[in-house]
Structures are given as C-alpha cells and as structure tokens.
C-alpha cells in the first residue's frame, strides 16, 4: 500500500475509507499446474514489481514454501496482459482480478488460490487524503465520505447502474462477465468502509522486513476513521439500508 510506504518517508497521508480489506485476486495458472508448489522453476506474471499483484504473488508462493530464487517474476504492465501471457505459454501463473479472472476460467486456466476469500486481511484498496487537506477541508471530506458510501450502496443494490459503470470502466460488453464481476465485487467492497486494523498491521509487518521505521509504526499513524465512525454513529448506514 503506497500510503504506508510514503508515510514512513515523511508523507502526511491518511486513509479515510477502506474499499477492500482483502486481496481482490485469484492466483491462477496454466491447466498442467495443479498446486502452487508446482511453480518451482516456473515464470510468474505480475503487473509491476512492487505492485499489489506482486505482493499477492509473493504471498501465495511463500505460503506454498517457495522462496525468491525458486521462480522468475515477469512484469507485464496490466492484469489482462497476464492472462494473454498465460494463454500463450510465456508464463505459468499469475494473480488475476475480475473481469479477467472470469475470462481465465473460460480459457481453461485453474485457480490455485482464491485470495479474496481465503487470503489474509490486507488493505488492498483504500481512499486517502493528506492530513493537511483534511484539516483545511473537514466538511468537504465528510461530504465526500458520505457520497462514497452512498455510491457503494448504489453499486450493490442497483444492478442497472452498476452494469453501466462496470461496462464503462472495464470496457467489457459480455453480459455474463459483467454479471459475475458485479457479483464478486458486491462481496469484496466494504459496505461500512472501515480500514482494517489487522490489514494495516499485515502491511507494516511486510514493510518491517526491509524498513526499520515500520517496526515502530502503528496502524493509527496511517488512518483517520472518524468520518466513517461518525456516519455509523449517526445511523447513516442503517438509513441507507432502509432506503
């Protein structure tokens, strides 16, 4: 998560809403690969080194007992490119997110790990702002937070609007893929958008392996949950559900 890394080097960013508190990826492979441990000596596709796909790949590989040097990481810029490389045999496995995950299943790729369901708490996507901006624009930040929560509720409950948004931003027209993508992200996206404390702790533990400053850091150094807490206290989310 960029926010944690930048704050450790003197930035002033705080997370004000959690979008997803788990990895939103499936670790997928070519059909001949049956388990993650089979990837020793193989090529793994990611978008970029240091990206969320790279983090996911390292997590899945480490859980299977594989260490750096047991495999080759190949940066491919975008998630759809990982699927193209899988189908062409240029790589053997890689993390994919919807709608690319659904296309991969159609193409016969196998899901070695469903990290969105079975992976750890980890702040994969969050909304942030500088603390200086929040102090100077507290009411704007409050209104933004409410608008964001309303948009999430609309995405989850109004299928027609959700389909239009997904089609616009994914550029996918296949209705079956759009339906499945909507179904998956309804589960992934937090309705009450707290940033997971445990998820931040996981990131700090990861950063602490190479940055001593992370060992002294606390989750509170990186989040400002008062706007979400205020909405919950005022019954905002309950009223959304009633509508």
Number of C-alpha atoms within 10 A of each C-alpha: 18 10 19 22 16 12 16 17 9 8 13 16 22 23 22 27 26 23 22 25 25 22 25 25 24 27 23 29 30 22 15 10 17 13 14 21 15 14 20 17 12 13 19 27 30 28 22 17 15 11 15 20 26 20 20 23 24 17 16 22 22 14 12 15 12 19 12 11 9 13 15 15 21 19 17 18 14 14 21 19 17 28 28 15 18 24 18 11 12 15 22 24 30 30 32 31 20 21 20 22 25 17 15 24 13 10 14 12 22 21 24 20 18 17 20 22 15 11 17 15 21 22 22 21 19 19 16 17 17 14 19 12 13 18 10 10 11 14 12 12 17 18 12 14 19 17 12 16 23 16 14 20 19 15 20 18 13 11 14 10 13 20 17 12 13 18 16 11 8 12 10 12 13 9 11 10 18 22 15 15 19 20 13 16 16 17 13 17 20 19 18 18 24 22 28 19 17 15 18 23 18 17 20 22 14 14 18 15 10 10 13 11 13 20 14 8 17 13 18 12 14 22 26 21 17 13 21 23 15 12 17 15 11 11 11 18 19 12 10 12 9 7 6
